């Protein structure tokens, strides 16, 4: 019964949000902005964790005056054992402030069959996360906390409400856009595999658009990543395809 009711609520919420986008945009004579793109990366590194090798990561999203709904996925291209991922995010931003909720789903996890529509608290592959942040211009600060689904546990074996926060600072150097980021886990959770406060993500990323023709350019990016907690380091390269 619980599983069925959550599915119904999810469908109703999605339809309501899409209806709100369409109705509000039509009423105000504004256009809904659409994002359709796909990235290809040599490694999938998330918050300092190694989640796979070469991957295709598509994005589909709509945005209206700061309210956005997006779908993001990842599928391995070279290793069949890499987990598939499908995330849905609803967010709102106003000025520098932003808030959002993400439903992460992975093909592996508590449910060995990898069923998407299984939301049982002790057998789902979904993780639900809330986030809040502020962009000060010279730097931005983001906080993320799991509040439901396949969360980790703390040292007492209880739900950890696993959290992560990071600060990032963009800058321009040698006609290239750069971003320096530092992220950390504030307390113990086996979701991230840390014991107490740990810095898990140090990154220096560069991005640039390479013009191919007068009407087409290819955004490329490179990233040096270190995880002091696991003592691992990675060099990530990728590019983005847009219509």
C-alpha positions in Angstrom: 0.0 0.0 0.0 2.8 2.4 0.9 4.6 1.7 -2.3 1.5 2.2 -4.4 0.6 5.5 -2.7 4.1 6.9 -3.2 3.9 6.1 -6.9 0.6 7.9 -7.2 1.9 10.9 -5.4 5.0 11.0 -7.6 2.9 10.9 -10.8 0.5 13.5 -9.5 3.3 15.8 -8.4 5.1 15.5 -11.8 1.9 16.2 -13.7 1.1 19.1 -11.5 4.5 20.7 -11.9 4.4 20.3 -15.7 0.9 21.8 -15.7 2.1 24.7 -13.6 5.0 25.4 -16.0 2.6 25.4 -19.0 -0.2 27.4 -17.4 2.0 30.0 -15.8 4.1 30.5 -18.9 1.0 30.8 -21.1 -0.6 33.3 -18.7 2.5 35.5 -18.6 3.4 35.2 -22.2 6.8 33.9 -21.4 8.7 31.0 -22.9 9.8 28.0 -21.0 13.5 27.4 -21.5 14.5 23.8 -22.5 17.8 22.0 -22.0 18.7 19.1 -24.2 22.3 17.9 -24.0 24.6 14.9 -23.3 28.1 14.7 -21.8 30.6 12.0 -22.4 33.3 11.6 -19.7 36.3 9.3 -19.3 35.4 8.7 -15.7 32.3 9.3 -13.5 33.5 10.9 -10.3 30.8 12.2 -7.9 31.7 14.0 -4.7 35.1 12.2 -4.7 33.6 8.8 -5.2 34.5 6.6 -8.2 31.2 5.6 -9.8 32.4 4.2 -13.1 34.5 4.4 -16.2 33.6 6.0 -19.6 30.0 7.2 -19.4 27.3 8.9 -21.4 25.3 11.4 -19.3 22.2 13.0 -20.9 20.2 15.9 -19.5 16.7 17.0 -20.3 15.2 19.9 -18.4 12.8 22.8 -18.4 13.0 26.1 -16.6 10.6 29.0 -16.1 11.7 32.0 -14.1 13.9 30.1 -11.7 11.6 27.1 -11.3 13.2 24.1 -13.0 12.6 20.4 -13.5 15.3 18.2 -14.9 16.2 14.6 -15.7 19.8 13.4 -15.7 21.2 10.0 -16.3 24.4 8.1 -16.6 25.2 4.8 -18.3 28.6 3.1 -18.7 29.9 2.7 -22.2 32.9 0.4 -21.6 32.2 -1.5 -18.4 28.9 -3.5 -18.2 29.2 -3.6 -14.4 28.9 0.2 -14.1 25.6 1.1 -12.4 23.0 2.9 -14.4 21.6 6.1 -12.9 18.5 8.2 -13.4 17.9 11.4 -11.4 15.0 13.8 -11.2 15.5 17.3 -9.7 13.0 20.0 -8.9 14.6 23.3 -7.9 14.0 26.9 -7.5 16.4 29.9 -7.6 15.9 33.5 -6.9 18.9 35.8 -7.1 21.8 34.0 -5.5 19.5 31.7 -3.4 18.6 28.2 -4.5 16.7 25.2 -3.0 15.9 21.8 -4.5 15.0 18.2 -4.1 16.5 15.3 -6.0 15.4 11.7 -6.5 18.5 9.6 -7.3 18.0 6.1 -8.7 20.7 3.5 -9.3 20.3 0.1 -11.0 22.2 -1.6 -8.1 21.3 -1.3 -4.4 18.9 -2.8 -2.0 16.6 -4.2 -4.7 18.7 -6.7 -6.7 16.2 -6.6 -9.6 16.8 -2.8 -10.0 13.1 -1.9 -10.2 12.5 1.8 -10.6 9.0 1.9 -9.1 9.9 0.2 -5.9 9.9 2.7 -3.1 9.9 0.4 0.0 12.0 2.1 2.6 14.1 -1.0 3.2 14.3 -2.3 -0.3 14.5 0.7 -2.7 17.3 1.8 -4.9 16.1 5.5 -4.7 17.8 8.1 -2.5 16.0 11.4 -1.8 18.1 14.4 -1.1 17.3 18.1 -0.3 19.7 20.9 -0.9 20.0 24.6 -0.2 22.6 27.1 -1.2 23.7 30.6 -2.1 25.8 32.1 -4.8 27.7 35.1 -3.5 29.3 35.8 -6.9 32.9 35.3 -6.0 32.0 31.9 -4.4 29.0 29.7 -3.8 28.1 27.5 -0.9 25.8 24.4 -1.2 24.5 21.9 1.5 23.0 18.5 0.7 21.2 16.1 3.0 19.6 12.7 2.3 16.1 12.5 4.0 14.6 9.3 2.6 15.3 6.2 0.6 18.6 4.2 0.6 20.5 6.4 3.0 23.5 5.2 5.0 23.8 4.6 8.7 25.9 6.3 11.4 28.2 4.5 13.9 25.2 3.6 16.0 23.5 1.8 13.1 20.8 4.5 12.8 19.8 6.5 9.7 22.6 9.0 9.1 20.7 11.6 7.1 24.0 11.7 5.2 25.1 15.2 4.3 27.7 16.8 2.1 28.6 20.5 1.6 30.9 22.3 -0.8 32.2 25.7 -1.6 33.2 26.6 -5.1 34.8 29.7 -6.7 34.9 30.4 -10.4 37.6 32.5 -12.1 39.0 33.2 -15.5 42.6 32.6 -16.5 44.3 32.6 -19.9 40.9 33.0 -21.6 39.6 29.8 -20.0 36.8 29.4 -17.4 38.1 27.8 -14.2 36.3 26.6 -11.0 38.0 25.6 -7.7 35.9 23.4 -5.4 36.3 21.9 -1.9 33.7 19.5 -0.5 33.4 17.6 2.8 31.2 15.2 4.8 30.4 16.7 8.2 29.7 13.5 10.2 30.0 9.7 10.0 27.9 7.8 7.4 28.6 4.6 5.5 26.8 6.2 2.5 30.1 8.1 1.8 32.3 5.7 3.7 33.8 8.3 6.1 34.4 8.3 9.8 33.6 11.8 11.3 34.4 15.0 9.4 36.3 14.3 6.2 37.3 16.3 3.2 36.3 14.1 0.2 36.5 16.4 -2.8 39.1 18.8 -4.0 38.7 19.9 -7.6 40.2 22.3 -10.1 38.1 22.3 -13.3 38.6 24.2 -16.6 36.1 24.5 -19.5 36.2 26.1 -22.9 34.2 26.1 -26.1 36.0 25.0 -29.3 34.4 26.5 -32.4 34.0 23.9 -35.1 32.0 25.9 -37.6 30.2 29.3 -37.7 27.1 27.7 -36.2 28.5 24.9 -34.1 30.9 24.8 -31.1 32.0 22.0 -28.8 32.2 22.7 -25.1 35.1 20.6 -23.5 36.2 20.4 -19.9 39.0 18.9 -17.9 39.2 18.3 -14.1 41.8 17.3 -11.6 40.1 15.7 -8.6 41.5 14.5 -5.3 39.8 12.7 -2.4 42.0 13.1 0.7 39.7 10.7 2.7 40.2 7.8 0.3 43.6 9.0 -0.8 42.6 8.8 -4.4 43.1 11.2 -7.3 41.6 11.4 -10.8 42.0 13.2 -14.1 38.6 13.7 -15.8 38.0 14.9 -19.4 34.8 15.3 -21.2 32.7 17.2 -23.8 29.1 18.2 -24.2 26.9 17.7 -27.2 24.1 20.2 -27.7 21.6 20.6 -30.6 
